[in-house]
Amino acid sequence: MVAPRLFVPLTDRGRRLPLGDAVWNDTRLVLPANAALRYRDVLSGQELLAEQADRSNVLFLGRVLRYFPVALLEAAG
C-alpha cells in the first residue's frame, strides 16, 4: 500500500490533486533487494516496472500515484 502523508504543501494548498510527476518530481520508493520488479496497482489497474536509481530498485511516486492519490500494489509476473 502506498499512502502519502504530509503532502498538502505539494498541492498548492489543495488547489491541485497530489497526482503525477509534476507533484512528486523524483520522489521514490526504495524497494528491498529481494522485491519483485513488476507490480500492478489493484486500484487503477496500471502496471509498474521498478527502475534502477542510486544502486537500488525503486518505484517513482509520480508514476505510482499518476491516476489516484493512493495505490495498492501487488507483485505481477
PQR file with spaces between the fields and no chain letter, atoms N, CA, C, O and H, PARSE charges and radii, in Angstrom:
ATOM       1  N    MET     1       0.855   -1.169    0.000 -0.4000 1.5000
ATOM       2  CA   MET     1       0.000    0.000    0.000 -0.0000 2.0000
ATOM       3  C    MET     1       0.896    1.225    0.000  0.5500 1.7000
ATOM       4  O    MET     1       1.845    1.311    0.779 -0.5500 1.4000
ATOM       5  N    VAL     2       0.596    2.157   -0.864 -0.4000 1.5000
ATOM       6  CA   VAL     2       1.285    3.446   -0.911 -0.0000 2.0000
ATOM       7  C    VAL     2       0.244    4.498   -0.562  0.5500 1.7000
ATOM       8  O    VAL     2      -0.719    4.702   -1.302 -0.5500 1.4000
ATOM       9  H    VAL     2      -0.175    2.087   -1.497  0.4000 1.0000
ATOM      10  N    ALA     3       0.443    5.155    0.555 -0.4000 1.5000
ATOM      11  CA   ALA     3      -0.478    6.201    1.010 -0.0000 2.0000
ATOM      12  C    ALA     3       0.354    7.374    1.528  0.5500 1.7000
ATOM      13  O    ALA     3       0.884    7.318    2.637 -0.5500 1.4000
ATOM      14  H    ALA     3       1.225    4.989    1.155  0.4000 1.0000
ATOM      15  N    PRO     4       0.469    8.422    0.734 -0.5600 1.5000
ATOM      16  CA   PRO     4       1.299    9.555    1.150  0.2800 2.0000
ATOM      17  C    PRO     4       0.701   10.308    2.332  0.5500 1.7000
ATOM      18  O    PRO     4      -0.501   10.247    2.591 -0.5500 1.4000
ATOM      19  N    ARG     5       1.556   11.005    3.027 -0.4000 1.5000
ATOM      20  CA   ARG     5       1.121   11.853    4.128 -0.0000 2.0000
ATOM      21  C    ARG     5       1.896   13.159    4.051  0.5500 1.7000
ATOM      22  O    ARG     5       2.946   13.228    3.413 -0.5500 1.4000
ATOM      23  H    ARG     5       2.532   11.055    2.817  0.4000 1.0000
ATOM      24  N    LEU     6       1.388   14.172    4.688 -0.4000 1.5000
ATOM      25  CA   LEU     6       2.026   15.478    4.725 -0.0000 2.0000
ATOM      26  C    LEU     6       2.273   16.045    3.323  0.5500 1.7000
ATOM      27  O    LEU     6       3.316   16.647    3.073 -0.5500 1.4000
ATOM      28  H    LEU     6       0.534   14.116    5.206  0.4000 1.0000
ATOM      29  N    PHE     7       1.323   15.854    2.417 -0.4000 1.5000
ATOM      30  CA   PHE     7       1.504   16.275    1.031 -0.0000 2.0000
ATOM      31  C    PHE     7       0.799   17.579    0.678  0.5500 1.7000
ATOM      32  O    PHE     7       0.911   18.030   -0.461 -0.5500 1.4000
ATOM      33  H    PHE     7       0.475   15.365    2.620  0.4000 1.0000
ATOM      34  N    VAL     8       0.088   18.193    1.590 -0.4000 1.5000
ATOM      35  CA   VAL     8      -0.662   19.426    1.286 -0.0000 2.0000
ATOM      36  C    VAL     8       0.232   20.512    0.685  0.5500 1.7000
ATOM      37  O    VAL     8      -0.195   21.168   -0.264 -0.5500 1.4000
ATOM      38  H    VAL     8      -0.003   17.827    2.516  0.4000 1.0000
ATOM      39  N    PRO     9       1.447   20.735    1.187 -0.5600 1.5000
ATOM      40  CA   PRO     9       2.285   21.763    0.557  0.2800 2.0000
ATOM      41  C    PRO     9       2.604   21.466   -0.920  0.5500 1.7000
ATOM      42  O    PRO     9       2.894   22.387   -1.685 -0.5500 1.4000
ATOM      43  N    LEU    10       2.554   20.209   -1.316 -0.4000 1.5000
ATOM      44  CA   LEU    10       2.831   19.831   -2.710 -0.0000 2.0000
ATOM      45  C    LEU    10       1.646   20.107   -3.630  0.5500 1.7000
ATOM      46  O    LEU    10       1.789   20.072   -4.853 -0.5500 1.4000
ATOM      47  H    LEU    10       2.319   19.461   -0.695  0.4000 1.0000
ATOM      48  N    THR    11       0.494   20.377   -3.060 -0.4000 1.5000
ATOM      49  CA   THR    11      -0.728   20.516   -3.856 -0.0000 2.0000
ATOM      50  C    THR    11      -1.172   21.958   -4.028  0.5500 1.7000
ATOM      51  O    THR    11      -2.337   22.224   -4.324 -0.5500 1.4000
ATOM      52  H    THR    11       0.378   20.406   -2.067  0.4000 1.0000
ATOM      53  N    ASP    12      -0.260   22.872   -3.845 -0.4000 1.5000
ATOM      54  CA   ASP    12      -0.590   24.297   -3.957 -0.0000 2.0000
ATOM      55  C    ASP    12      -1.755   24.638   -3.022  0.5500 1.7000
ATOM      56  O    ASP    12      -2.734   25.278   -3.406 -0.5500 1.4000
ATOM      57  H    ASP    12       0.687   22.655   -3.605  0.4000 1.0000
ATOM      58  N    ARG    13      -1.599   24.179   -1.777 -0.4000 1.5000
ATOM      59  CA   ARG    13      -2.612   24.391   -0.716 -0.0000 2.0000
ATOM      60  C    ARG    13      -3.984   23.838   -1.088  0.5500 1.7000
ATOM      61  O    ARG    13      -5.015   24.464   -0.838 -0.5500 1.4000
ATOM      62  H    ARG    13      -0.803   23.660   -1.465  0.4000 1.0000
ATOM      63  N    GLY    14      -3.972   22.658   -1.688 -0.4000 1.5000
ATOM      64  CA   GLY    14      -5.218   21.975   -2.005 -0.0000 2.0000
ATOM      65  C    GLY    14      -5.851   22.355   -3.326  0.5500 1.7000
ATOM      66  O    GLY    14      -6.967   21.923   -3.616 -0.5500 1.4000
ATOM      67  H    GLY    14      -3.135   22.150   -1.892  0.4000 1.0000
ATOM      68  N    ARG    15      -5.166   23.156   -4.139 -0.4000 1.5000
ATOM      69  CA   ARG    15      -5.743   23.581   -5.420 -0.0000 2.0000
ATOM      70  C    ARG    15      -5.532   22.570   -6.539  0.5500 1.7000
ATOM      71  O    ARG    15      -6.151   22.687   -7.596 -0.5500 1.4000
ATOM      72  H    ARG    15      -4.260   23.507   -3.903  0.4000 1.0000
ATOM      73  N    ARG    16      -4.672   21.584   -6.327 -0.4000 1.5000
ATOM      74  CA   ARG    16      -4.498   20.512   -7.302 -0.0000 2.0000
ATOM      75  C    ARG    16      -4.358   19.192   -6.561  0.5500 1.7000
ATOM      76  O    ARG    16      -3.956   19.166   -5.398 -0.5500 1.4000
ATOM      77  H    ARG    16      -4.169   21.489   -5.468  0.4000 1.0000
ATOM      78  N    LEU    17      -4.685   18.119   -7.223 -0.4000 1.5000
ATOM      79  CA   LEU    17      -4.588   16.797   -6.613 -0.0000 2.0000
ATOM      80  C    LEU    17      -3.132   16.353   -6.524  0.5500 1.7000
ATOM      81  O    LEU    17      -2.313   16.766   -7.345 -0.5500 1.4000
ATOM      82  H    LEU    17      -5.012   18.141   -8.167  0.4000 1.0000
ATOM      83  N    PRO    18      -2.796   15.517   -5.538 -0.5600 1.5000
ATOM      84  CA   PRO    18      -1.419   15.044   -5.400  0.2800 2.0000
ATOM      85  C    PRO    18      -1.123   13.899   -6.357  0.5500 1.7000
ATOM      86  O    PRO    18      -0.852   12.777   -5.928 -0.5500 1.4000
ATOM      87  N    LEU    19      -1.175   14.184   -7.663 -0.4000 1.5000
ATOM      88  CA   LEU    19      -1.020   13.157   -8.688 -0.0000 2.0000
ATOM      89  C    LEU    19       0.114   13.498   -9.645  0.5500 1.7000
ATOM      90  O    LEU    19       0.316   14.661   -9.992 -0.5500 1.4000
ATOM      91  H    LEU    19      -1.396   15.095   -8.012  0.4000 1.0000
ATOM      92  N    GLY    20       0.843   12.487  -10.064 -0.4000 1.5000
ATOM      93  CA   GLY    20       1.783   12.605  -11.156 -0.0000 2.0000
ATOM      94  C    GLY    20       3.136   13.211  -10.849  0.5500 1.7000
ATOM      95  O    GLY    20       3.431   13.623   -9.727 -0.5500 1.4000
ATOM      96  H    GLY    20       0.679   11.542   -9.782  0.4000 1.0000
ATOM      97  N    ASP    21       3.953   13.247  -11.907 -0.4000 1.5000
ATOM      98  CA   ASP    21       5.329   13.715  -11.802 -0.0000 2.0000
ATOM      99  C    ASP    21       5.431   15.185  -11.401  0.5500 1.7000
ATOM     100  O    ASP    21       6.372   15.567  -10.706 -0.5500 1.4000
ATOM     101  H    ASP    21       3.713   12.912  -12.818  0.4000 1.0000
ATOM     102  N    ALA    22       4.488   16.006  -11.822 -0.4000 1.5000
ATOM     103  CA   ALA    22       4.554   17.439  -11.507 -0.0000 2.0000
ATOM     104  C    ALA    22       4.513   17.679   -9.997  0.5500 1.7000
ATOM     105  O    ALA    22       5.093   18.650   -9.510 -0.5500 1.4000
ATOM     106  H    ALA    22       3.723   15.696  -12.387  0.4000 1.0000
ATOM     107  N    VAL    23       3.844   16.816   -9.268 -0.4000 1.5000
ATOM     108  CA   VAL    23       3.755   16.945   -7.804 -0.0000 2.0000
ATOM     109  C    VAL    23       4.911   16.217   -7.122  0.5500 1.7000
ATOM     110  O    VAL    23       5.540   16.763   -6.215 -0.5500 1.4000
ATOM     111  H    VAL    23       3.374   16.028   -9.664  0.4000 1.0000
ATOM     112  N    TRP    24       5.192   14.992   -7.554 -0.4000 1.5000
ATOM     113  CA   TRP    24       6.128   14.137   -6.832 -0.0000 2.0000
ATOM     114  C    TRP    24       7.572   14.239   -7.314  0.5500 1.7000
ATOM     115  O    TRP    24       8.478   13.730   -6.655 -0.5500 1.4000
ATOM     116  H    TRP    24       4.681   14.549   -8.291  0.4000 1.0000
ATOM     117  N    ASN    25       7.800   14.895   -8.464 -0.4000 1.5000
ATOM     118  CA   ASN    25       9.158   15.070   -9.007 -0.0000 2.0000
ATOM     119  C    ASN    25       9.911   13.745   -9.031  0.5500 1.7000
ATOM     120  O    ASN    25       9.456   12.796   -9.671 -0.5500 1.4000
ATOM     121  H    ASN    25       7.064   15.308   -9.000  0.4000 1.0000
ATOM     122  N    ASP    26      11.042   13.657   -8.355 -0.4000 1.5000
ATOM     123  CA   ASP    26      11.808   12.405   -8.358 -0.0000 2.0000
ATOM     124  C    ASP    26      11.683   11.635   -7.039  0.5500 1.7000
ATOM     125  O    ASP    26      12.539   10.811   -6.718 -0.5500 1.4000
ATOM     126  H    ASP    26      11.411   14.427   -7.835  0.4000 1.0000
ATOM     127  N    THR    27      10.628   11.900   -6.285 -0.4000 1.5000
ATOM     128  CA   THR    27      10.399   11.163   -5.036 -0.0000 2.0000
ATOM     129  C    THR    27      10.226    9.690   -5.378  0.5500 1.7000
ATOM     130  O    THR    27       9.504    9.336   -6.310 -0.5500 1.4000
ATOM     131  H    THR    27       9.933   12.569   -6.545  0.4000 1.0000
ATOM     132  N    ARG    28      10.889    8.848   -4.621 -0.4000 1.5000
ATOM     133  CA   ARG    28      10.889    7.426   -4.956 -0.0000 2.0000
ATOM     134  C    ARG    28      10.692    6.540   -3.742  0.5500 1.7000
ATOM     135  O    ARG    28      10.985    6.916   -2.606 -0.5500 1.4000
ATOM     136  H    ARG    28      11.475    9.135   -3.863  0.4000 1.0000
ATOM     137  N    LEU    29      10.192    5.368   -4.022 -0.4000 1.5000
ATOM     138  CA   LEU    29      10.023    4.327   -3.020 -0.0000 2.0000
ATOM     139  C    LEU    29      11.118    3.301   -3.271  0.5500 1.7000
ATOM     140  O    LEU    29      11.107    2.620   -4.296 -0.5500 1.4000
ATOM     141  H    LEU    29       9.954    5.063   -4.944  0.4000 1.0000
ATOM     142  N    VAL    30      12.062    3.186   -2.346 -0.4000 1.5000
ATOM     143  CA   VAL    30      13.165    2.236   -2.498 -0.0000 2.0000
ATOM     144  C    VAL    30      12.666    0.851   -2.115  0.5500 1.7000
ATOM     145  O    VAL    30      12.086    0.660   -1.046 -0.5500 1.4000
ATOM     146  H    VAL    30      12.071    3.739   -1.513  0.4000 1.0000
ATOM     147  N    LEU    31      12.895   -0.101   -2.992 -0.4000 1.5000
ATOM     148  CA   LEU    31      12.429   -1.470   -2.776 -0.0000 2.0000
ATOM     149  C    LEU    31      13.514   -2.307   -2.117  0.5500 1.7000
ATOM     150  O    LEU    31      14.700   -2.068   -2.346 -0.5500 1.4000
ATOM     151  H    LEU    31      13.366    0.054   -3.861  0.4000 1.0000
ATOM     152  N    PRO    32      13.128   -3.286   -1.301 -0.5600 1.5000
ATOM     153  CA   PRO    32      14.121   -4.204   -0.733  0.2800 2.0000
ATOM     154  C    PRO    32      14.840   -4.964   -1.858  0.5500 1.7000
ATOM     155  O    PRO    32      14.303   -5.111   -2.956 -0.5500 1.4000
ATOM     156  N    ALA    33      16.039   -5.438   -1.578 -0.4000 1.5000
ATOM     157  CA   ALA    33      16.860   -6.111   -2.590 -0.0000 2.0000
ATOM     158  C    ALA    33      16.161   -7.316   -3.216  0.5500 1.7000
ATOM     159  O    ALA    33      16.364   -7.598   -4.397 -0.5500 1.4000
ATOM     160  H    ALA    33      16.475   -5.319   -0.686  0.4000 1.0000
ATOM     161  N    ASN    34      15.354   -8.022   -2.454 -0.4000 1.5000
ATOM     162  CA   ASN    34      14.699   -9.231   -2.966 -0.0000 2.0000
ATOM     163  C    ASN    34      13.265   -8.989   -3.432  0.5500 1.7000
ATOM     164  O    ASN    34      12.515   -9.945   -3.633 -0.5500 1.4000
ATOM     165  H    ASN    34      15.189   -7.793   -1.495  0.4000 1.0000
ATOM     166  N    ALA    35      12.877   -7.741   -3.605 -0.4000 1.5000
ATOM     167  CA   ALA    35      11.496   -7.413   -4.003 -0.0000 2.0000
ATOM     168  C    ALA    35      11.287   -7.678   -5.490  0.5500 1.7000
ATOM     169  O    ALA    35      12.233   -7.714   -6.276 -0.5500 1.4000
ATOM     170  H    ALA    35      13.486   -6.965   -3.442  0.4000 1.0000
ATOM     171  N    ALA    36      10.042   -7.857   -5.844 -0.4000 1.5000
ATOM     172  CA   ALA    36       9.666   -8.028   -7.253 -0.0000 2.0000
ATOM     173  C    ALA    36      10.013   -6.752   -8.025  0.5500 1.7000
ATOM     174  O    ALA    36      10.192   -5.686   -7.435 -0.5500 1.4000
ATOM     175  H    ALA    36       9.273   -7.828   -5.206  0.4000 1.0000
ATOM     176  N    LEU    37      10.106   -6.877   -9.348 -0.4000 1.5000
ATOM     177  CA   LEU    37      10.416   -5.729  -10.192 -0.0000 2.0000
ATOM     178  C    LEU    37       9.210   -5.249  -10.988  0.5500 1.7000
ATOM     179  O    LEU    37       9.243   -4.164  -11.569 -0.5500 1.4000
ATOM     180  H    LEU    37       9.960   -7.742   -9.827  0.4000 1.0000
ATOM     181  N    ARG    38       8.150   -6.045  -11.020 -0.4000 1.5000
ATOM     182  CA   ARG    38       6.919   -5.669  -11.716 -0.0000 2.0000
ATOM     183  C    ARG    38       5.772   -5.683  -10.723  0.5500 1.7000
ATOM     184  O    ARG    38       5.649   -6.592   -9.902 -0.5500 1.4000
ATOM     185  H    ARG    38       8.123   -6.926  -10.548  0.4000 1.0000
ATOM     186  N    TYR    39       4.924   -4.646  -10.815 -0.4000 1.5000
ATOM     187  CA   TYR    39       3.781   -4.519   -9.914 -0.0000 2.0000
ATOM     188  C    TYR    39       2.548   -4.109  -10.686  0.5500 1.7000
ATOM     189  O    TYR    39       2.631   -3.528  -11.768 -0.5500 1.4000
ATOM     190  H    TYR    39       5.023   -3.907  -11.482  0.4000 1.0000
ATOM     191  N    ARG    40       1.418   -4.419  -10.119 -0.4000 1.5000
ATOM     192  CA   ARG    40       0.131   -3.956  -10.644 -0.0000 2.0000
ATOM     193  C    ARG    40      -0.583   -3.247   -9.517  0.5500 1.7000
ATOM     194  O    ARG    40      -0.675   -3.758   -8.401 -0.5500 1.4000
ATOM     195  H    ARG    40       1.350   -4.892   -9.240  0.4000 1.0000
ATOM     196  N    ASP    41      -1.092   -2.052   -9.820 -0.4000 1.5000
ATOM     197  CA   ASP    41      -1.889   -1.316   -8.848 -0.0000 2.0000
ATOM     198  C    ASP    41      -3.312   -1.853   -8.936  0.5500 1.7000
ATOM     199  O    ASP    41      -3.978   -1.697   -9.960 -0.5500 1.4000
ATOM     200  H    ASP    41      -1.017   -1.637  -10.727  0.4000 1.0000
ATOM     201  N    VAL    42      -3.767   -2.473   -7.884 -0.4000 1.5000
ATOM     202  CA   VAL    42      -5.092   -3.086   -7.846 -0.0000 2.0000
ATOM     203  C    VAL    42      -6.190   -2.032   -8.028  0.5500 1.7000
ATOM     204  O    VAL    42      -7.242   -2.337   -8.591 -0.5500 1.4000
ATOM     205  H    VAL    42      -3.226   -2.600   -7.052  0.4000 1.0000
ATOM     206  N    LEU    43      -5.967   -0.819   -7.571 -0.4000 1.5000
ATOM     207  CA   LEU    43      -6.988    0.225   -7.642 -0.0000 2.0000
ATOM     208  C    LEU    43      -7.122    0.825   -9.040  0.5500 1.7000
ATOM     209  O    LEU    43      -8.238    1.044   -9.511 -0.5500 1.4000
ATOM     210  H    LEU    43      -5.113   -0.571   -7.114  0.4000 1.0000
ATOM     211  N    SER    44      -6.003    1.093   -9.706 -0.4000 1.5000
ATOM     212  CA   SER    44      -6.060    1.735  -11.026 -0.0000 2.0000
ATOM     213  C    SER    44      -5.868    0.763  -12.176  0.5500 1.7000
ATOM     214  O    SER    44      -6.231    1.067  -13.313 -0.5500 1.4000
ATOM     215  H    SER    44      -5.096    0.916   -9.323  0.4000 1.0000
ATOM     216  N    GLY    45      -5.302   -0.402  -11.893 -0.4000 1.5000
ATOM     217  CA   GLY    45      -5.035   -1.388  -12.935 -0.0000 2.0000
ATOM     218  C    GLY    45      -3.730   -1.143  -13.676  0.5500 1.7000
ATOM     219  O    GLY    45      -3.366   -1.947  -14.535 -0.5500 1.4000
ATOM     220  H    GLY    45      -5.007   -0.649  -10.970  0.4000 1.0000
ATOM     221  N    GLN    46      -3.021   -0.078  -13.383 -0.4000 1.5000
ATOM     222  CA   GLN    46      -1.790    0.203  -14.119 -0.0000 2.0000
ATOM     223  C    GLN    46      -0.672   -0.746  -13.723  0.5500 1.7000
ATOM     224  O    GLN    46      -0.581   -1.190  -12.578 -0.5500 1.4000
ATOM     225  H    GLN    46      -3.317    0.575  -12.685  0.4000 1.0000
ATOM     226  N    GLU    47       0.174   -1.044  -14.694 -0.4000 1.5000
ATOM     227  CA   GLU    47       1.359   -1.876  -14.475 -0.0000 2.0000
ATOM     228  C    GLU    47       2.549   -0.953  -14.228  0.5500 1.7000
ATOM     229  O    GLU    47       2.689    0.086  -14.874 -0.5500 1.4000
ATOM     230  H    GLU    47       0.101   -0.683  -15.624  0.4000 1.0000
ATOM     231  N    LEU    48       3.395   -1.345  -13.292 -0.4000 1.5000
ATOM     232  CA   LEU    48       4.567   -0.536  -12.932 -0.0000 2.0000
ATOM     233  C    LEU    48       5.814   -1.405  -12.962  0.5500 1.7000
ATOM     234  O    LEU    48       5.798   -2.552  -12.516 -0.5500 1.4000
ATOM     235  H    LEU    48       3.281   -2.189  -12.768  0.4000 1.0000
ATOM     236  N    LEU    49       6.887   -0.849  -13.490 -0.4000 1.5000
ATOM     237  CA   LEU    49       8.174   -1.526  -13.502 -0.0000 2.0000
ATOM     238  C    LEU    49       9.143   -0.761  -12.620  0.5500 1.7000
ATOM     239  O    LEU    49       9.243    0.463  -12.709 -0.5500 1.4000
ATOM     240  H    LEU    49       6.900    0.083  -13.852  0.4000 1.0000
ATOM     241  N    ALA    50       9.859   -1.489  -11.765 -0.4000 1.5000
ATOM     242  CA   ALA    50      10.883   -0.859  -10.943 -0.0000 2.0000
ATOM     243  C    ALA    50      12.012   -0.392  -11.846  0.5500 1.7000
ATOM     244  O    ALA    50      12.265   -0.983  -12.896 -0.5500 1.4000
ATOM     245  H    ALA    50       9.777   -2.483  -11.693  0.4000 1.0000
ATOM     246  N    GLU    51      12.683    0.663  -11.434 -0.4000 1.5000
ATOM     247  CA   GLU    51      13.818    1.204  -12.171 -0.0000 2.0000
ATOM     248  C    GLU    51      15.028    1.218  -11.258  0.5500 1.7000
ATOM     249  O    GLU    51      14.906    1.203  -10.033 -0.5500 1.4000
ATOM     250  H    GLU    51      12.477    1.143  -10.582  0.4000 1.0000
ATOM     251  N    GLN    52      16.189    1.247  -11.873 -0.4000 1.5000
ATOM     252  CA   GLN    52      17.440    1.318  -11.124 -0.0000 2.0000
ATOM     253  C    GLN    52      17.786    2.780  -10.875  0.5500 1.7000
ATOM     254  O    GLN    52      17.840    3.574  -11.814 -0.5500 1.4000
ATOM     255  H    GLN    52      16.289    1.259  -12.868  0.4000 1.0000
ATOM     256  N    ALA    53      18.019    3.140   -9.616 -0.4000 1.5000
ATOM     257  CA   ALA    53      18.428    4.505   -9.258 -0.0000 2.0000
ATOM     258  C    ALA    53      19.294    4.431   -8.006  0.5500 1.7000
ATOM     259  O    ALA    53      18.898    3.832   -7.007 -0.5500 1.4000
ATOM     260  H    ALA    53      17.975    2.495   -8.853  0.4000 1.0000
ATOM     261  N    ASP    54      20.448    5.028   -8.061 -0.4000 1.5000
ATOM     262  CA   ASP    54      21.363    5.036   -6.906 -0.0000 2.0000
ATOM     263  C    ASP    54      21.620    3.633   -6.368  0.5500 1.7000
ATOM     264  O    ASP    54      21.621    3.412   -5.157 -0.5500 1.4000
ATOM     265  H    ASP    54      20.770    5.515   -8.873  0.4000 1.0000
ATOM     266  N    ARG    55      21.837    2.689   -7.282 -0.4000 1.5000
ATOM     267  CA   ARG    55      22.162    1.292   -6.938 -0.0000 2.0000
ATOM     268  C    ARG    55      21.040    0.547   -6.225  0.5500 1.7000
ATOM     269  O    ARG    55      21.287   -0.471   -5.578 -0.5500 1.4000
ATOM     270  H    ARG    55      21.836    2.869   -8.266  0.4000 1.0000
ATOM     271  N    SER    56      19.822    1.038   -6.335 -0.4000 1.5000
ATOM     272  CA   SER    56      18.662    0.375   -5.733 -0.0000 2.0000
ATOM     273  C    SER    56      17.548    0.272   -6.765  0.5500 1.7000
ATOM     274  O    SER    56      17.500    1.046   -7.721 -0.5500 1.4000
ATOM     275  H    SER    56      19.622    1.865   -6.861  0.4000 1.0000
ATOM     276  N    ASN    57      16.671   -0.671   -6.568 -0.4000 1.5000
ATOM     277  CA   ASN    57      15.460   -0.736   -7.370 -0.0000 2.0000
ATOM     278  C    ASN    57      14.425    0.160   -6.715  0.5500 1.7000
ATOM     279  O    ASN    57      14.209    0.086   -5.505 -0.5500 1.4000
ATOM     280  H    ASN    57      16.709   -1.300   -5.791  0.4000 1.0000
ATOM     281  N    VAL    58      13.790    1.002   -7.507 -0.4000 1.5000
ATOM     282  CA   VAL    58      12.856    1.987   -6.969 -0.0000 2.0000
ATOM     283  C    VAL    58      11.600    2.063   -7.836  0.5500 1.7000
ATOM     284  O    VAL    58      11.599    1.676   -9.005 -0.5500 1.4000
ATOM     285  H    VAL    58      13.966    1.062   -8.490  0.4000 1.0000
ATOM     286  N    LEU    59      10.546    2.568   -7.231 -0.4000 1.5000
ATOM     287  CA   LEU    59       9.337    2.972   -7.948 -0.0000 2.0000
ATOM     288  C    LEU    59       9.204    4.472   -7.738  0.5500 1.7000
ATOM     289  O    LEU    59       9.214    4.947   -6.602 -0.5500 1.4000
ATOM     290  H    LEU    59      10.547    2.882   -6.282  0.4000 1.0000
ATOM     291  N    PHE    60       9.081    5.215   -8.821 -0.4000 1.5000
ATOM     292  CA   PHE    60       8.917    6.661   -8.709 -0.0000 2.0000
ATOM     293  C    PHE    60       7.467    6.976   -8.374  0.5500 1.7000
ATOM     294  O    PHE    60       6.559    6.517   -9.067 -0.5500 1.4000
ATOM     295  H    PHE    60       9.073    4.830   -9.744  0.4000 1.0000
ATOM     296  N    LEU    61       7.238    7.751   -7.322 -0.4000 1.5000
ATOM     297  CA   LEU    61       5.877    8.024   -6.854 -0.0000 2.0000
ATOM     298  C    LEU    61       5.031    8.764   -7.879  0.5500 1.7000
ATOM     299  O    LEU    61       3.812    8.594   -7.905 -0.5500 1.4000
ATOM     300  H    LEU    61       7.975    8.123   -6.759  0.4000 1.0000
ATOM     301  N    GLY    62       5.644    9.571   -8.712 -0.4000 1.5000
ATOM     302  CA   GLY    62       4.884   10.251   -9.753 -0.0000 2.0000
ATOM     303  C    GLY    62       4.186    9.281  -10.688  0.5500 1.7000
ATOM     304  O    GLY    62       3.114    9.575  -11.217 -0.5500 1.4000
ATOM     305  H    GLY    62       6.634    9.709   -8.690  0.4000 1.0000
ATOM     306  N    ARG    63       4.801    8.117  -10.890 -0.4000 1.5000
ATOM     307  CA   ARG    63       4.189    7.084  -11.730 -0.0000 2.0000
ATOM     308  C    ARG    63       3.212    6.225  -10.926  0.5500 1.7000
ATOM     309  O    ARG    63       2.139    5.872  -11.414 -0.5500 1.4000
ATOM     310  H    ARG    63       5.672    7.878  -10.461  0.4000 1.0000
ATOM     311  N    VAL    64       3.592    5.895   -9.695 -0.4000 1.5000
ATOM     312  CA   VAL    64       2.713    5.085   -8.846 -0.0000 2.0000
ATOM     313  C    VAL    64       1.410    5.836   -8.573  0.5500 1.7000
ATOM     314  O    VAL    64       0.329    5.247   -8.593 -0.5500 1.4000
ATOM     315  H    VAL    64       4.464    6.183   -9.299  0.4000 1.0000
ATOM     316  N    LEU    65       1.522    7.132   -8.321 -0.4000 1.5000
ATOM     317  CA   LEU    65       0.360    7.952   -7.971 -0.0000 2.0000
ATOM     318  C    LEU    65      -0.073    8.827   -9.152  0.5500 1.7000
ATOM     319  O    LEU    65      -0.446    9.986   -8.969 -0.5500 1.4000
ATOM     320  H    LEU    65       2.400    7.611   -8.305  0.4000 1.0000
ATOM     321  N    ARG    66      -0.019    8.274  -10.337 -0.4000 1.5000
ATOM     322  CA   ARG    66      -0.376    9.031  -11.542 -0.0000 2.0000
ATOM     323  C    ARG    66      -1.882    9.253  -11.653  0.5500 1.7000
ATOM     324  O    ARG    66      -2.319   10.327  -12.069 -0.5500 1.4000
ATOM     325  H    ARG    66       0.285    7.333  -10.486  0.4000 1.0000
ATOM     326  N    TYR    67      -2.680    8.250  -11.285 -0.4000 1.5000
ATOM     327  CA   TYR    67      -4.127    8.306  -11.514 -0.0000 2.0000
ATOM     328  C    TYR    67      -4.967    8.451  -10.256  0.5500 1.7000
ATOM     329  O    TYR    67      -6.118    8.883  -10.325 -0.5500 1.4000
ATOM     330  H    TYR    67      -2.326    7.378  -10.947  0.4000 1.0000
ATOM     331  N    PHE    68      -4.405    8.097   -9.112 -0.4000 1.5000
ATOM     332  CA   PHE    68      -5.163    8.071   -7.864 -0.0000 2.0000
ATOM     333  C    PHE    68      -4.193    8.399   -6.735  0.5500 1.7000
ATOM     334  O    PHE    68      -3.029    8.009   -6.828 -0.5500 1.4000
ATOM     335  H    PHE    68      -3.470    7.747   -9.056  0.4000 1.0000
ATOM     336  N    PRO    69      -4.601    9.089   -5.676 -0.5600 1.5000
ATOM     337  CA   PRO    69      -3.656    9.513   -4.645  0.2800 2.0000
ATOM     338  C    PRO    69      -3.195    8.419   -3.669  0.5500 1.7000
ATOM     339  O    PRO    69      -2.411    8.702   -2.763 -0.5500 1.4000
ATOM     340  N    VAL    70      -3.657    7.204   -3.835 -0.4000 1.5000
ATOM     341  CA   VAL    70      -3.152    6.052   -3.085 -0.0000 2.0000
ATOM     342  C    VAL    70      -3.013    4.894   -4.066  0.5500 1.7000
ATOM     343  O    VAL    70      -3.612    4.905   -5.141 -0.5500 1.4000
ATOM     344  H    VAL    70      -4.294    6.974   -4.570  0.4000 1.0000
ATOM     345  N    ALA    71      -2.218    3.894   -3.686 -0.4000 1.5000
ATOM     346  CA   ALA    71      -2.037    2.729   -4.549 -0.0000 2.0000
ATOM     347  C    ALA    71      -1.972    1.467   -3.696  0.5500 1.7000
ATOM     348  O    ALA    71      -1.426    1.472   -2.593 -0.5500 1.4000
ATOM     349  H    ALA    71      -1.731    3.885   -2.813  0.4000 1.0000
ATOM     350  N    LEU    72      -2.531    0.405   -4.218 -0.4000 1.5000
ATOM     351  CA   LEU    72      -2.436   -0.909   -3.584 -0.0000 2.0000
ATOM     352  C    LEU    72      -1.699   -1.796   -4.578  0.5500 1.7000
ATOM     353  O    LEU    72      -2.267   -2.223   -5.583 -0.5500 1.4000
ATOM     354  H    LEU    72      -2.975    0.400   -5.114  0.4000 1.0000
ATOM     355  N    LEU    73      -0.419   -2.072   -4.287 -0.4000 1.5000
ATOM     356  CA   LEU    73       0.428   -2.758   -5.236 -0.0000 2.0000
ATOM     357  C    LEU    73       0.526   -4.243   -4.925  0.5500 1.7000
ATOM     358  O    LEU    73       0.617   -4.654   -3.768 -0.5500 1.4000
ATOM     359  H    LEU    73       0.043   -1.725   -3.470  0.4000 1.0000
ATOM     360  N    GLU    74       0.506   -5.043   -6.001 -0.4000 1.5000
ATOM     361  CA   GLU    74       0.755   -6.468   -5.874 -0.0000 2.0000
ATOM     362  C    GLU    74       1.806   -6.836   -6.900  0.5500 1.7000
ATOM     363  O    GLU    74       1.846   -6.271   -7.993 -0.5500 1.4000
ATOM     364  H    GLU    74       0.432   -4.709   -6.941  0.4000 1.0000
ATOM     365  N    ALA    75       2.663   -7.792   -6.544 -0.4000 1.5000
ATOM     366  CA   ALA    75       3.677   -8.245   -7.479 -0.0000 2.0000
ATOM     367  C    ALA    75       2.997   -8.854   -8.693  0.5500 1.7000
ATOM     368  O    ALA    75       2.011   -9.581   -8.566 -0.5500 1.4000
ATOM     369  H    ALA    75       2.631   -8.252   -5.656  0.4000 1.0000
ATOM     370  N    ALA    76       3.530   -8.552   -9.871 -0.4000 1.5000
ATOM     371  CA   ALA    76       2.953   -9.055  -11.122 -0.0000 2.0000
ATOM     372  C    ALA    76       4.027   -9.843  -11.857  0.5500 1.7000
ATOM     373  O    ALA    76       5.188   -9.440  -11.917 -0.5500 1.4000
ATOM     374  H    ALA    76       4.330   -7.962   -9.975  0.4000 1.0000
ATOM     375  N    GLY    77       3.611  -10.977  -12.415 -0.4000 1.5000
ATOM     376  CA   GLY    77       4.560  -11.779  -13.219 -0.0000 2.0000
ATOM     377  C    GLY    77       5.516  -12.462  -12.371  0.5500 1.7000
ATOM     378  O    GLY    77       6.384  -13.178  -12.871 -0.5500 1.4000
ATOM     379  H    GLY    77       2.668  -11.305  -12.366  0.4000 1.0000
